[in-house]
Amino acid sequence: MILIFSRSHKIGSAVIRTICWGPWSHVGIVTPDETVIEAAWPHGVQEVDGYAFNNRASHWLSARVQVPDVSAGIRWARGQIGRPYDWTGVLGLGLHRDWQDDSSWWCSEFVEAAIVAAGR
């Protein structure tokens, strides 16, 4: 499964990178037809053109994660399209909220759940 990590010059990206102590503020899943499935504010889970995804970023990096069944992970991710962005989960991180509620997603929890659905 191919993941794509990104960041931008926007203030929200800087805040996320500062809080998480990392170089990236967003992650999505690259499909075999080069679209990206992502959980992003304000739209929630959506599938976007890979070129459009990269144009939003100031920097990006792709990485391959070995999983037993890439197709199952992509199928699961596409089944989540239309679910809302998980604002309560983001805000609840400091409150130890159960973030594995699949009614809404933020990007990293969405990608992690897709990897699990792919058998890892």
C-alpha positions in Angstrom: 0.0 0.0 0.0 1.4 3.4 -0.9 0.9 6.3 1.5 1.6 9.9 0.7 2.6 12.3 3.4 2.4 16.1 2.9 2.8 19.5 4.5 2.0 23.0 3.4 2.8 26.6 4.3 -0.6 27.1 5.9 -0.9 27.8 9.6 -2.9 24.6 10.2 -0.1 22.5 8.8 2.4 24.3 11.0 0.3 23.7 14.1 -0.1 20.0 13.4 3.6 19.6 12.8 4.4 21.4 16.0 2.0 19.4 18.1 3.1 16.1 16.6 6.8 16.9 16.6 7.0 15.7 13.0 7.7 16.9 9.5 4.3 16.0 8.0 0.8 17.3 8.7 -1.3 15.1 6.5 -1.4 11.5 5.0 -3.5 9.8 2.4 -3.6 6.5 0.5 -2.5 6.4 -3.1 -4.7 4.1 -5.2 -3.6 2.0 -8.2 -5.2 4.6 -10.5 -3.2 7.4 -8.8 -6.0 9.0 -6.9 -5.6 9.7 -3.2 -8.2 8.7 -0.6 -7.9 11.0 2.4 -9.7 12.2 5.5 -9.3 15.9 5.4 -11.0 19.0 6.9 -13.6 20.2 6.1 -14.8 17.5 3.6 -14.1 14.3 5.6 -13.2 11.2 3.6 -12.9 11.8 -0.1 -11.1 10.6 -3.1 -9.1 13.2 -5.0 -6.9 13.4 -8.1 -3.3 12.7 -7.1 -2.1 15.8 -9.0 -4.5 18.0 -7.1 -3.4 16.4 -3.8 0.2 17.2 -4.5 -0.6 20.8 -5.7 -2.0 21.6 -2.2 1.3 20.6 -0.6 4.6 22.5 -0.3 6.3 19.1 0.2 5.3 15.5 -0.1 6.8 12.1 0.3 5.4 8.7 -0.7 6.2 5.5 1.2 5.2 1.8 0.6 3.8 -0.2 3.5 3.9 -3.9 3.1 0.4 -5.4 3.7 -1.1 -8.8 2.8 -4.0 -7.5 0.7 -3.7 -4.0 -0.8 -7.0 -4.4 -2.6 -8.9 -5.0 0.7 -7.4 -1.9 2.2 -8.3 0.2 -0.8 -11.8 -1.3 -0.9 -12.3 -0.5 2.8 -11.0 3.1 2.4 -13.4 3.7 -0.5 -16.2 2.4 1.6 -15.5 5.2 4.1 -15.9 8.0 1.4 -18.5 10.5 2.6 -17.8 10.0 6.4 -17.1 13.3 8.2 -13.8 14.7 9.5 -13.3 13.6 13.1 -13.1 17.0 14.9 -14.1 15.4 18.2 -11.4 12.9 17.9 -8.7 15.5 17.2 -9.9 17.6 20.1 -10.3 14.5 22.3 -6.7 13.3 21.9 -5.7 15.1 25.1 -8.8 13.7 26.8 -8.0 10.0 26.0 -11.1 9.6 23.9 -11.7 6.3 22.1 -10.3 7.3 18.7 -11.3 4.0 17.0 -14.9 5.1 16.4 -15.4 4.6 12.7 -18.2 7.1 12.3 -15.7 9.9 11.4 -12.0 10.1 10.7 -8.9 12.3 10.7 -6.1 11.4 8.3 -3.7 9.3 10.4 -6.4 7.2 12.1 -8.1 6.7 8.7 -4.8 5.4 7.1 -4.1 3.2 10.1 -7.5 1.6 9.9 -7.0 1.0 6.1 -3.7 -0.7 6.9 -5.5 -3.0 9.4 -8.2 -3.7 6.8 -5.4 -4.7 4.4 -4.3 -7.4 6.9 -1.5 -5.8 8.8 
